[in-house]
Amino acid sequence: MSDSSTLAGKISCHAIWAQDGRRLAEFYAAALGTVIAEAYPDEEGNEAAFALSLQGSMYVFYTAKSFKATRWPEEELPFHLDISFDDVPAAEKQLLALGATKPAHQPGGESWTVLLDPSGQPFCINASA
């Protein structure tokens, strides 16, 4: 039995904002080999949030028309995703074809590659462990 003062939560949902939540959800669904599981409406009934379910976690991509991506690397990131692939060069090529871009600033050396998703938010790709 655990001490009632000790928290032991589990992250069940990762929420990510963008100017076009559907476009970002489609990008990450393709990158992660899944599909959009559900769309949620805003107060006016328009689809505004798009959910992916992956490995027991949900990722929800929200449309926020006033969203502006962090100007990385000039500004610090509040968070970012790391995605592992068996074949990193092939994954990079496919992600670029899906709409990612590769910034000139690459601080990971041989360990990881930074890409920007279609909303301009950085994420890293690396080799599977």
Residue pairs with C-beta under 8 A, 6 or more apart in sequence:
2 8
11 57
12 57
12 58
13 57
13 58
13 59
13 60
14 57
14 58
14 59
14 60
15 59
15 60
15 62
16 24
16 59
16 60
16 61
16 62
16 121
17 61
17 62
17 64
17 67
18 24
18 61
18 62
18 63
18 64
18 67
18 69
18 118
18 119
18 121
19 63
19 64
19 65
19 67
19 119
20 63
20 118
20 119
21 48
21 49
21 50
21 61
21 62
21 63
21 64
22 36
22 39
22 47
22 50
22 61
22 63
23 99
23 118
23 119
24 50
24 61
24 117
24 118
24 119
25 36
25 50
25 51
25 52
25 59
25 61
26 36
26 50
27 98
27 99
27 100
27 117
27 118
28 52
28 59
28 61
28 117
29 35
29 36
29 52
30 98
31 83
31 94
31 95
31 98
32 52
32 54
32 83
34 52
34 53
34 54
35 52
36 50
36 51
36 52
37 51
37 52
37 53
37 58
38 50
38 51
39 47
39 49
39 50
39 51
40 47
40 48
40 49
40 50
40 51
40 60
41 47
41 48
42 48
42 49
42 63
47 63
48 62
48 63
49 60
49 61
49 62
49 63
50 60
50 61
51 58
51 59
51 60
51 61
52 58
52 59
52 60
52 61
53 59
67 119
69 116
69 119
69 120
69 121
70 76
70 77
70 78
70 121
70 122
72 103
72 105
72 116
72 122
73 103
73 105
73 107
77 122
80 121
80 122
80 123
80 124
81 123
81 124
82 112
82 123
82 124
82 125
82 126
83 91
83 123
83 124
83 125
83 126
84 125
84 126
84 127
84 128
84 129
85 91
85 125
85 126
85 127
85 128
86 127
86 128
88 113
88 125
88 126
88 127
91 125
92 102
92 113
92 115
92 125
95 115
95 125
96 102
96 115
98 118
99 117
99 118
100 115
100 116
100 117
100 118
101 115
101 116
102 113
102 114
102 115
102 116
103 114
103 115
103 116
103 122
105 114
106 113
106 114
107 114
108 114
108 124
108 126
111 126
112 124
112 125
112 126
113 124
113 125
113 126
114 122
114 123
114 124
115 122
115 123
115 124
115 125
116 122
116 123
117 123
